[in-house]
């Protein structure tokens, strides 16, 4: 078959173009990408990133991104296989250098941490006269010192980050084991459950409470009472770890024996069975009347073996988070008793008897964030 010269030229031209295209496709390099951060882990914006050959010549320059998705990121494309150095100049935040080896696969998720490196005086390259010595190049030594300093800075930043994470884990575990370590409010509900938290808002109908699982909005009608747990005086004494095994805590203080007012005999004073003991029966109910006054009501029972006189309940209200408190007292409605002096009281509880109490907190008293109570009484012959 005879082929004309013009046709042959076209065939050769097509072959040449195919060869060039295949060469370009085969010569397409890899992609190198990563992110630049400072010592605190913050992403660095608009920082120049240089891609250098081993001889120091630059083959690419990019700047870290500023957008939401590209914040602090950089990317070099079509990089041929070989060994390169990525250099970042972050100004006052410092610099970063990292050596990479590019192959057929892409390199991504590089993290360059900027560090401030103190300048090292360059090694003199001037030969010493009369010794015949050759000049000593200081560039390679400076580079090694910079690399070592950068690695030390990087390790220090990583250790600081790990210590921070460890402290967070310790704090989280302490919160779940003992919620009262951070929350002093114990809210008892009518369904029998208890909520530990911090009251962040309250009005006449609801309370908003911050808890370990988030914020809860509680209806006041479902709340039995709010207890303010103050445990500062019960904190355990710190014992160094070195002597913890051989350390024995001090003995618990003994409770004071009950004291009697009047001519109590020594035998009864020494026998606890004859001592009165008034306790709360059930829960303290909290309600509001038509005038907006808060009413606390409950029952007190004498479970001891002796008559209790002038039985009262002292309520300590906490007004705010600054520690301001106010105290109100109410006496129970119990049995009547007339003393030898002619004084008569209706706040007496015989052994096993039950008495009711009500405390009216006027609207003018103002709001409060919690309360605690103490039951008190006197004992006479």
C-alpha positions as CSV (number, residue, x, y, z in Angstrom):
1,X,0.0,0.0,0.0
2,X,1.4,3.3,-1.0
3,X,1.3,6.1,1.6
4,X,1.8,9.7,0.4
5,X,4.2,12.0,2.1
6,X,1.5,14.3,3.4
7,X,-0.3,11.4,5.0
8,X,2.9,10.1,6.6
9,X,3.5,13.5,8.2
10,X,0.0,13.5,9.8
11,X,0.6,10.0,11.2
12,X,3.9,11.0,12.7
13,X,2.4,14.1,14.1
14,X,-0.4,12.1,15.8
15,X,2.1,9.6,17.2
16,X,4.2,12.5,18.6
17,X,1.2,14.1,20.3
18,X,0.2,10.8,21.9
19,X,3.7,10.3,23.1
20,X,3.7,13.8,24.7
21,X,0.3,13.2,26.3
22,X,1.3,9.9,27.8
23,X,4.5,11.4,29.1
24,X,2.6,14.2,30.8
25,X,0.1,11.7,32.3
26,X,2.8,9.5,33.6
27,X,4.8,12.5,34.9
28,X,1.8,13.7,37.0
29,X,3.1,13.9,40.6
30,X,1.6,13.5,44.1
31,X,-0.3,16.0,46.3
32,X,1.2,17.2,49.6
33,X,-1.2,18.9,52.0
34,X,-1.4,19.7,55.7
35,X,-2.1,22.3,58.4
36,X,-0.1,24.9,60.3
37,X,-0.7,25.6,64.0
38,X,1.0,27.5,66.8
39,X,2.2,26.3,70.2
40,X,-1.3,26.6,71.7
41,X,-2.9,24.5,68.9
42,X,-4.5,27.5,67.1
43,X,-4.6,27.4,63.3
44,X,-2.3,30.0,61.7
45,X,-3.8,32.0,58.8
46,X,-2.1,33.5,55.8
47,X,1.3,32.1,56.7
48,X,3.7,31.6,53.7
49,X,4.6,27.9,53.1
50,X,7.6,27.1,50.9
51,X,8.4,23.7,49.2
52,X,12.2,23.5,48.8
53,X,14.5,21.0,47.2
54,X,17.4,19.6,49.2
55,X,19.7,22.2,47.8
56,X,17.4,25.0,49.1
57,X,15.9,26.1,45.8
58,X,12.1,26.8,46.0
59,X,9.8,24.9,43.7
60,X,6.5,26.0,45.2
61,X,4.9,28.6,47.5
62,X,1.5,28.7,49.1
63,X,-0.3,30.5,51.9
64,X,-2.4,28.9,54.6
65,X,-6.1,29.3,54.1
66,X,-8.5,31.6,55.9
67,X,-11.9,30.1,55.1
68,X,-14.0,27.9,57.4
69,X,-13.0,24.7,55.7
70,X,-9.4,25.7,54.7
71,X,-8.5,27.5,57.9
72,X,-4.7,27.1,58.4
73,X,-4.4,24.5,55.6
74,X,-2.0,24.3,52.6
75,X,-1.7,22.1,49.5
76,X,1.0,21.5,46.8
77,X,0.0,19.5,43.7
78,X,1.9,17.6,41.0
79,X,5.0,17.1,43.1
80,X,7.4,14.6,41.5
81,X,9.0,11.8,43.6
82,X,11.9,12.9,45.7
83,X,13.0,14.4,49.0
84,X,11.8,17.9,49.9
85,X,11.8,20.4,52.8
86,X,8.6,22.3,53.8
87,X,9.4,25.6,55.5
88,X,6.8,27.9,57.2
89,X,7.5,31.5,58.2
90,X,5.0,32.5,60.8
91,X,6.5,35.8,61.9
92,X,6.3,36.3,65.7
93,X,4.6,32.8,66.0
94,X,7.9,31.3,64.9
95,X,9.0,29.0,62.0
96,X,8.7,25.3,61.1
97,X,10.7,23.0,59.0
98,X,9.9,19.4,58.0
99,X,11.6,17.0,55.6
100,X,9.4,14.8,53.5
101,X,9.9,12.1,51.0
102,X,7.4,12.1,48.1
103,X,6.5,8.8,46.3
104,X,3.7,7.7,44.2
105,X,1.1,8.2,46.9
106,X,-0.3,11.5,48.2
107,X,0.9,12.9,51.5
108,X,-1.9,14.5,53.5
109,X,-2.7,15.5,57.1
110,X,0.8,16.9,57.8
111,X,0.9,19.1,60.9
112,X,3.5,21.8,61.2
113,X,3.8,23.4,64.6
114,X,5.4,26.8,64.7
115,X,8.1,27.4,67.3
116,X,10.3,30.4,68.1
117,X,13.9,29.3,67.6
118,X,16.7,31.3,69.1
119,X,19.3,32.4,66.6
120,X,22.6,30.5,66.7
121,X,25.7,32.3,65.8
122,X,27.0,30.9,62.5
123,X,30.3,29.0,62.5
124,X,33.0,31.0,61.0
125,X,34.0,29.9,57.4
126,X,37.2,32.0,57.4
127,X,40.3,29.7,57.4
128,X,42.8,30.2,60.2
129,X,45.9,31.8,58.9
130,X,49.0,29.7,59.0
131,X,47.2,26.4,59.6
132,X,46.3,25.5,56.0
133,X,42.8,24.4,57.2
134,X,39.9,24.5,54.8
135,X,36.7,26.6,55.5
136,X,34.1,24.9,57.8
137,X,30.6,25.2,56.5
138,X,28.1,26.3,59.2
139,X,24.9,26.0,57.2
140,X,24.4,22.3,57.9
141,X,25.2,22.7,61.6
142,X,22.7,25.5,61.9
143,X,20.1,23.4,60.2
144,X,20.7,20.5,62.6
145,X,20.4,22.8,65.6
146,X,17.2,24.3,64.3
147,X,15.7,20.8,63.7
148,X,16.7,19.7,67.3
149,X,15.2,22.9,68.8
150,X,12.0,22.5,66.8
151,X,11.6,18.8,67.9
152,X,12.1,19.9,71.6
153,X,9.5,22.6,71.2
154,X,7.1,20.1,69.5
155,X,7.6,17.6,72.3
156,X,7.0,20.3,75.0
157,X,3.7,21.3,73.3
158,X,2.5,17.7,73.0
159,X,3.3,17.1,76.7
160,X,1.4,20.2,77.7
161,X,-1.6,19.1,75.6
162,X,-1.5,15.6,77.2
163,X,-1.4,17.1,80.7
164,X,-4.4,19.2,79.9
165,X,-6.3,16.2,78.6
166,X,-5.4,14.2,81.7
167,X,-6.6,17.0,84.1
168,X,-9.9,17.1,82.2
169,X,-10.4,13.4,82.5
170,X,-9.7,13.6,86.3
171,X,-12.2,16.4,86.7
172,X,-14.9,14.5,84.7
173,X,-14.4,11.3,86.7
174,X,-14.6,13.2,90.0
175,X,-17.8,14.8,88.9
176,X,-19.5,11.5,88.1
177,X,-18.3,9.8,91.3
178,X,-19.4,12.7,93.6
179,X,-21.7,15.3,92.0
180,X,-21.5,17.4,95.2
181,X,-17.9,18.1,94.4
182,X,-19.2,20.8,92.0
183,X,-22.9,21.1,92.8
184,X,-24.0,21.8,96.3
185,X,-27.8,21.8,95.6
186,X,-29.7,18.6,96.3
187,X,-33.3,18.8,95.0
188,X,-35.7,16.1,96.2
189,X,-38.7,15.4,94.0
190,X,-42.1,13.9,94.9
191,X,-41.4,10.8,92.8
192,X,-38.5,9.8,95.0
193,X,-35.7,10.9,92.7
194,X,-32.9,13.3,93.6
195,X,-31.3,15.9,91.3
196,X,-27.8,17.3,92.1
197,X,-27.2,20.7,90.3
198,X,-27.0,24.4,90.3
199,X,-30.1,26.7,90.2
200,X,-29.5,29.1,87.3
201,X,-33.0,30.6,87.2
202,X,-36.2,30.4,89.2
203,X,-39.7,32.0,89.3
204,X,-43.0,31.2,91.0
205,X,-43.7,28.1,88.9
206,X,-40.4,26.6,87.6
207,X,-36.7,26.2,88.3
208,X,-34.0,25.8,85.8
209,X,-31.2,23.6,87.1
210,X,-27.7,22.9,85.6
211,X,-26.8,19.2,86.1
212,X,-24.2,16.8,84.8
213,X,-26.5,15.7,82.0
214,X,-27.5,19.3,80.9
215,X,-30.2,21.7,81.9
216,X,-33.4,20.6,83.5
217,X,-36.6,22.6,84.0
218,X,-38.5,21.5,87.1
219,X,-42.0,22.4,88.1
220,X,-42.1,23.7,91.7
221,X,-45.2,21.6,92.4
222,X,-43.0,18.4,91.9
223,X,-40.3,19.5,94.4
224,X,-40.4,18.3,98.0
225,X,-37.4,20.4,99.3
226,X,-34.1,21.8,98.3
227,X,-31.1,21.0,100.5
228,X,-27.9,23.1,100.5
229,X,-25.0,20.7,101.2
230,X,-22.1,22.5,102.7
231,X,-19.2,20.0,103.1
232,X,-16.2,22.4,103.5
233,X,-15.6,21.4,107.1
234,X,-15.8,17.7,106.2
235,X,-13.0,17.7,103.7
236,X,-10.4,15.1,104.3
237,X,-6.9,16.0,105.3
238,X,-4.4,15.7,102.5
239,X,-1.8,13.0,103.1
240,X,1.3,12.8,100.9
241,X,1.5,9.7,98.8
242,X,4.8,8.7,100.2
243,X,3.4,8.2,103.7
244,X,-0.2,7.3,102.8
245,X,0.2,3.6,103.5
246,X,1.5,4.2,107.0
247,X,-0.8,7.1,107.9
248,X,-3.6,6.6,110.3
249,X,-6.2,9.4,110.4
250,X,-7.0,11.1,113.8
251,X,-9.9,9.6,115.8
252,X,-13.4,10.9,115.2
253,X,-14.5,13.3,118.0
254,X,-17.0,11.9,120.4
255,X,-20.5,13.3,120.4
256,X,-21.5,15.3,123.4
257,X,-23.7,13.5,125.9
258,X,-27.2,15.0,126.2
259,X,-27.6,17.6,128.9
260,X,-30.7,18.0,130.9
261,X,-32.2,21.3,132.2
262,X,-33.4,21.0,135.7
263,X,-32.8,18.4,138.4
264,X,-32.1,15.5,136.2
265,X,-30.7,12.5,138.0
266,X,-27.2,11.2,137.2
267,X,-28.6,7.8,136.2
268,X,-31.0,9.2,133.7
269,X,-28.4,11.6,132.3
270,X,-26.1,8.7,131.7
271,X,-28.8,6.4,130.1
272,X,-29.5,7.4,126.5
273,X,-32.9,5.6,126.6
274,X,-34.2,8.5,128.8
275,X,-33.0,11.2,126.3
276,X,-35.5,12.8,124.0
277,X,-34.8,12.6,120.3
278,X,-37.0,14.6,117.8
279,X,-36.8,13.8,114.1
280,X,-38.6,14.7,110.9
281,X,-41.3,12.3,109.8
282,X,-41.6,12.2,106.0
283,X,-40.8,15.3,103.9
284,X,-41.2,19.0,104.4
285,X,-44.0,20.2,102.1
286,X,-43.7,23.6,100.4
287,X,-46.7,25.5,99.1
288,X,-47.9,29.1,98.5
289,X,-51.1,30.7,99.7
290,X,-53.3,33.3,98.0
291,X,-51.1,36.2,99.2
292,X,-47.9,34.7,97.7
293,X,-46.5,33.6,101.1
294,X,-44.5,30.4,101.1
295,X,-45.7,27.8,103.6
296,X,-43.5,25.0,104.9
297,X,-45.3,22.2,106.8
298,X,-44.2,18.9,108.3
299,X,-44.3,16.5,111.2
300,X,-41.9,16.0,114.1
301,X,-41.8,12.8,116.2
302,X,-40.1,12.2,119.5
303,X,-38.5,8.7,119.1
304,X,-36.5,9.0,122.4
305,X,-37.5,7.9,125.9
306,X,-38.0,11.3,127.5
307,X,-40.3,14.3,127.2
308,X,-39.2,17.1,124.8
309,X,-40.3,20.6,125.6
310,X,-40.4,23.8,123.4
311,X,-39.7,21.7,120.3
312,X,-38.9,24.1,117.4
313,X,-37.5,24.0,113.8
314,X,-34.9,26.6,112.7
315,X,-34.8,27.2,109.0
316,X,-31.7,28.8,107.5
317,X,-32.5,30.3,104.1
318,X,-29.7,31.1,101.6
319,X,-30.6,34.3,99.8
320,X,-28.0,34.3,97.1
321,X,-24.7,32.8,95.9
322,X,-22.7,35.3,97.9
323,X,-23.5,33.4,101.1
324,X,-26.1,35.8,102.6
325,X,-28.5,33.9,104.9
326,X,-31.6,34.6,107.1
327,X,-33.0,32.4,109.8
328,X,-36.7,31.8,110.7
329,X,-38.0,29.7,113.6
330,X,-41.4,27.9,114.1
331,X,-42.6,25.9,117.1
332,X,-44.5,22.7,116.7
333,X,-48.1,22.1,117.8
334,X,-47.9,19.4,120.3
335,X,-49.3,18.5,123.7
336,X,-49.9,21.0,126.5
337,X,-47.7,21.0,129.6
338,X,-47.7,23.2,132.7
339,X,-44.4,23.6,134.6
340,X,-44.0,24.1,138.3
341,X,-43.4,27.8,137.7
342,X,-46.9,28.1,136.2
343,X,-45.7,28.5,132.6
344,X,-47.8,26.5,130.1
345,X,-46.6,25.4,126.6
346,X,-48.2,23.6,123.7
347,X,-44.9,22.6,122.1
348,X,-44.3,19.5,124.1
349,X,-43.8,16.0,122.7
350,X,-44.1,12.9,124.9
351,X,-42.1,9.8,123.9
352,X,-43.6,8.4,120.7
353,X,-45.8,11.5,120.1
354,X,-46.1,13.4,116.9
355,X,-46.5,17.2,116.4
356,X,-47.1,19.3,113.3
357,X,-45.4,22.6,112.4
358,X,-46.0,25.3,109.8
359,X,-43.6,28.1,108.9
360,X,-45.0,31.1,107.0
361,X,-42.4,32.9,104.9
362,X,-43.9,36.3,104.0
363,X,-43.8,37.6,100.4
364,X,-41.7,40.5,101.7
365,X,-39.0,38.1,102.7
366,X,-37.8,37.9,99.1
367,X,-36.5,35.0,97.0
368,X,-34.1,32.4,98.2
369,X,-32.1,29.7,96.4
370,X,-32.2,27.0,99.1
371,X,-32.5,26.2,102.8
372,X,-31.5,23.9,105.5
373,X,-33.2,23.1,108.9
374,X,-32.3,22.1,112.4
375,X,-34.6,20.6,115.0
376,X,-34.1,21.9,118.6
377,X,-35.8,21.2,122.0
378,X,-35.3,21.5,125.7
379,X,-35.6,18.8,128.4
380,X,-36.9,19.5,131.9
381,X,-37.8,17.2,134.8
